[in-house]
Amino acid sequence: MSDPEKTDPVATLRDELLRDLPGDIKRVRNAYRRAAQQAALLRDAKDFTAHQTACKAGLGHLEILIKLLRWASDGDNGGDNRTANAKAQAGEDVDVEKLIKEARAALGST
């Protein structure tokens, strides 16, 4: 008999997301930080506005990745170690959520 979790495409997707998303979130977070720091170099209001729009888009991307990770983590009710591992890897979520809140406050879009 085949294990339904091995043939279920949703379970396969969850496994892939649990494996890949923590690293993806970290990369997006680091890219956002680098981009946000560039604002100090902008003198022109038009450039700053474009930069602010790009930062907001970056935060939206980060938020979607976090939601995907939560979906993948919550969907595993089998009691194995994947949920614990995903939640441990997602320990950055607290930092990421704080970063999102601080950035939104700085951008004036709370």
Buried (B, 14 or more C-beta within 10 A) or exposed (E): EEEEBEEEEEBEBBBEBBBBBBEBBBEBBEEBEEBBEEBEEBEEEEEEEEBBEBBBEBBEBBBEBBEBBBEBBEBBEEEEEBBEBBBEBBEBBEEBEEBBEEBBEEBEEE
